[in-house]
């Protein structure tokens, strides 16, 4: 018999604005509650001079508001019904967990761990992109029992993960519709000595502007070039482990060196976000070099990457691009 389920979710937005939560369902004591242990900057939002988009702020505020110290009680009928429906879902049959640690060198906008305790032992399932087949059905079951959106399925529709979106080399799709880009933001900053992660480059397709290292109006040719680069170097797919071969092979020379984040906001306030601790996806250097050729500027700051790391990025990036 299942005795307890713990659902730990983490949401990453801007570098200092994260939300970690754990919702525990205790079937023995017939209650459910949040274990409040959030890492980040509390209620203080990152102050930046300009942002490509602030739609994530409303999401973050609401996530934090919902995580209260309230203890929800369950009746015997609630427990019996939930366990019957959960067993019928067979949520994790054939499911393969994705390995990741509490501190990832490259972190995504969403990740989750589900721990299931029973009188027969303990099982844990982790994922970032490989969602269980009936995860949405599980979320609907939780909402029916607890009368709120425990898995934040409503907000999941605004996050670029494979739960509601198809992430391809040429873009992000919702069903058969390709999403148009509203804005792009990139930040790169020192963590030793520490500096605030202010944006280095903001490309606003709605306003037709580029701000940061480059300050100019966004011409039609510029927009087409940028979209071609995103596709050429598979940037949309950087969220997948298949683009993290270098980071899984060797730690960077200076673990206290430079951090970065990259954000794409699509029309409809759908957010694609990734950030890293002094490590990058495999085709990052290839993209950075073409940008240097085009602009004459090291906008992605690969001058901060060691020669040994550069050679590994070349190796793994070449392997990926040669297959495309």
C-alpha positions in Angstrom: 0.0 0.0 0.0 1.2 3.5 -0.8 1.8 5.5 2.4 3.1 8.8 1.1 3.8 10.7 -2.1 6.1 13.7 -2.3 6.0 15.9 -5.5 9.0 18.3 -5.7 8.8 20.9 -8.5 11.3 23.6 -9.3 10.8 26.6 -11.6 13.7 28.7 -12.9 13.1 32.1 -14.3 15.6 34.9 -14.1 18.9 33.9 -12.4 18.0 35.0 -8.9 14.2 34.2 -9.1 13.5 30.6 -8.6 10.7 28.7 -6.9 11.2 25.3 -5.3 8.3 23.5 -3.7 7.4 20.1 -2.2 3.8 18.9 -1.8 3.5 15.9 0.4 0.4 13.6 0.5 0.4 11.5 3.7 -2.1 8.7 3.4 -1.4 7.2 6.8 -2.2 10.5 8.6 -4.8 11.5 6.0 -3.4 15.0 5.2 -1.4 16.9 2.7 0.8 19.9 3.0 3.7 21.9 1.6 7.2 21.6 2.9 8.3 25.3 2.6 11.9 25.4 1.5 12.5 27.8 -1.3 15.9 28.6 -2.7 16.5 32.0 -4.4 16.0 35.6 -3.4 12.7 35.3 -1.5 10.2 38.0 -2.4 12.9 40.3 -3.8 12.8 40.3 -7.6 15.9 40.8 -9.7 16.3 44.5 -10.5 17.4 45.1 -14.0 17.4 48.2 -16.1 15.4 46.6 -18.9 13.8 43.2 -19.5 12.7 41.6 -22.7 9.5 40.4 -21.0 8.1 40.3 -17.4 5.4 37.7 -17.9 7.3 35.3 -15.6 6.9 37.7 -12.6 3.1 37.0 -12.4 3.8 33.3 -12.6 6.4 33.4 -9.8 4.2 35.6 -7.6 1.3 33.2 -7.9 3.5 30.1 -7.3 4.8 31.6 -4.1 1.3 32.7 -3.0 -0.1 29.2 -3.4 2.6 27.6 -1.3 1.2 28.1 2.2 1.5 26.3 5.6 -2.1 25.1 5.3 -2.7 21.4 6.2 -5.3 19.8 4.0 -7.2 16.9 5.5 -8.4 13.8 3.7 -11.3 11.6 4.5 -11.2 7.8 4.2 -13.2 8.1 1.0 -10.7 10.6 -0.4 -7.8 8.3 0.4 -9.5 5.2 -1.1 -10.6 7.1 -4.2 -7.2 8.7 -4.8 -5.2 5.4 -4.4 -7.7 3.6 -6.6 -7.4 6.2 -9.4 -3.6 6.5 -9.0 -3.2 2.7 -9.2 -5.4 2.7 -12.3 -3.2 5.4 -14.0 -0.1 3.2 -13.6 1.8 6.5 -13.9 5.3 5.3 -14.0 5.0 2.0 -15.9 7.9 1.8 -18.4 9.0 5.3 -17.3 12.8 6.1 -17.4 13.9 8.8 -15.0 16.2 11.6 -16.2 19.3 11.9 -13.9 20.0 15.3 -12.5 21.3 16.8 -9.3 20.1 19.6 -7.0 22.7 21.9 -8.5 22.9 21.4 -12.3 25.6 23.0 -14.4 22.8 23.7 -17.0 19.4 24.3 -15.6 16.0 24.4 -17.3 12.8 26.3 -16.7 11.2 23.2 -15.0 12.1 20.0 -13.4 10.4 17.6 -11.1 10.9 14.7 -8.7 8.2 12.3 -7.4 8.9 10.1 -4.4 6.5 7.3 -3.7 6.7 5.6 -0.3 4.9 2.3 0.4 5.0 -0.5 2.9 7.2 -2.3 0.4 9.9 0.4 0.1 10.6 3.6 -1.7 10.8 4.7 -5.4 11.8 8.0 -6.9 11.2 9.4 -10.4 13.0 12.5 -11.8 12.4 14.3 -15.0 12.9 17.6 -16.9 11.6 16.7 -20.4 10.6 13.1 -20.3 7.2 13.6 -18.6 5.2 10.5 -17.6 2.6 9.6 -20.2 -0.4 10.4 -18.0 1.1 13.4 -16.1 -1.8 15.6 -17.2 -4.4 13.0 -15.9 -2.4 12.9 -12.7 -2.7 16.6 -12.4 -6.4 16.5 -13.0 -6.8 13.9 -10.3 -4.9 16.0 -7.8 -7.0 19.0 -8.7 -10.2 17.0 -8.1 -9.1 15.9 -4.7 -7.4 19.1 -3.4 -9.4 21.7 -5.4 -6.3 23.5 -6.7 -3.8 23.0 -9.5 -1.0 21.1 -7.6 1.0 20.4 -10.8 0.5 24.0 -12.1 -0.8 22.6 -15.4 -2.2 26.0 -16.2 1.2 27.6 -16.0 2.9 24.7 -17.7 1.2 25.9 -20.9 3.3 29.0 -20.6 6.6 27.0 -20.2 8.4 25.5 -23.1 8.7 21.9 -22.1 7.5 18.8 -24.1 4.4 18.6 -21.9 2.4 21.0 -24.1 4.9 21.9 -26.8 6.9 20.3 -29.6 10.4 21.6 -29.5 12.1 21.2 -32.9 15.2 22.4 -34.6 13.3 25.1 -36.4 11.2 26.4 -33.5 8.6 25.6 -30.9 5.2 24.3 -31.8 1.9 24.1 -30.0 0.1 21.4 -31.9 0.7 22.2 -35.6 1.2 25.9 -35.0 4.7 27.3 -34.8 5.0 30.0 -32.2 6.3 33.4 -33.2 9.1 35.0 -31.2 8.3 38.1 -29.2 11.7 38.8 -27.6 15.1 37.3 -26.8 17.3 38.1 -23.9 20.9 37.0 -23.1 22.9 37.7 -19.9 26.5 36.8 -19.0 28.1 37.8 -15.8 30.9 37.0 -13.2 30.0 35.1 -10.1 33.5 35.6 -8.6 33.8 38.5 -7.9 30.0 38.6 -7.8 28.0 40.8 -10.1 24.3 41.1 -10.8 23.1 39.2 -13.9 22.1 42.2 -15.9 21.1 41.5 -19.5 23.8 41.9 -22.1 21.6 41.7 -25.2 17.9 42.2 -25.6 16.2 41.7 -29.0 12.6 42.9 -29.1 10.8 41.8 -32.2 7.6 43.6 -31.1 9.3 47.0 -30.7 11.8 46.4 -33.5 14.9 47.1 -31.2 18.2 45.7 -30.1 19.6 46.9 -26.8 22.6 46.1 -24.7 26.1 45.6 -26.3 24.4 46.6 -29.5 21.9 49.5 -29.6 20.0 49.8 -32.9 16.7 49.4 -34.6 15.9 45.8 -35.7 15.8 45.7 -39.5 13.9 43.0 -41.4 17.2 41.5 -42.5 18.4 41.4 -38.9 15.3 39.6 -37.7 15.7 37.0 -40.5 19.4 36.5 -39.7 18.7 36.0 -36.0 16.0 33.4 -36.6 18.2 31.6 -39.1 21.0 31.4 -36.5 18.7 30.0 -33.9 17.7 27.2 -36.3 21.2 26.6 -37.7 22.7 25.9 -34.2 19.6 24.1 -32.8 19.2 26.7 -30.0 15.6 25.7 -29.3 16.8 22.2 -28.5 19.4 23.2 -26.0 17.0 22.2 -23.3 17.6 18.5 -24.1 20.3 16.4 -22.5 21.5 15.4 -26.0 23.0 18.9 -26.2 24.8 18.7 -22.9 27.5 16.2 -23.7 30.4 18.6 -22.9 28.9 19.6 -19.5 28.4 15.9 -18.6 32.0 15.0 -19.8 34.2 17.6 -18.0 33.8 20.3 -15.4 34.9 23.7 -16.6 38.4 24.9 -15.4 37.1 27.7 -13.3 33.9 26.6 -11.4 33.6 30.1 -9.9 33.9 31.9 -13.2 31.0 33.0 -15.3 27.3 32.3 -15.3 24.8 33.0 -18.1 21.1 32.8 -19.0 19.2 32.8 -22.3 15.5 33.5 -22.7 13.1 33.4 -25.6 9.6 34.7 -25.1 7.0 33.7 -27.7 3.8 35.5 -28.6 1.2 34.6 -26.0 3.9 35.0 -23.2 5.2 31.4 -23.6 8.7 31.3 -22.0 11.7 29.2 -23.1 14.5 29.7 -20.5 17.8 28.0 -19.8 20.8 29.1 -17.7 24.2 27.7 -16.7 27.0 27.7 -14.2 30.1 28.3 -16.3 29.1 25.6 -18.7 27.1 25.7 -22.0 25.2 23.6 -24.5 27.3 21.8 -27.1 26.7 24.2 -30.1 27.1 27.4 -28.0 30.7 28.0 -29.2 29.7 27.4 -32.9 26.9 30.0 -32.6 29.2 32.4 -30.8 31.8 32.3 -33.5 29.4 33.0 -36.2 28.1 36.0 -34.3 31.7 37.2 -34.0 32.1 36.9 -37.8 28.9 38.9 -38.3 29.3 41.6 -35.7 33.0 41.7 -34.9 32.0 41.4 -31.2 32.2 38.5 -28.8 28.6 38.9 -27.7 28.4 35.5 -26.1 31.7 36.0 -24.4 33.5 32.8 -25.4 36.8 34.5 -24.4 35.9 33.4 -20.9 36.0 29.7 -21.9 39.3 27.8 -21.5 41.1 26.3 -24.6 40.5 22.7 -23.3 36.8 23.3 -22.9 36.7 25.0 -26.3 38.1 21.9 -28.0 35.4 19.8 -26.3 32.6 22.1 -27.5 34.1 21.9 -31.0 34.1 18.1 -30.8 30.5 17.6 -29.5 29.1 20.5 -31.5 30.6 19.2 -34.8 29.0 15.8 -34.1 25.6 17.3 -33.6 25.8 19.7 -36.6 27.2 17.0 -38.9 23.9 15.0 -38.4 21.6 17.9 -39.2 
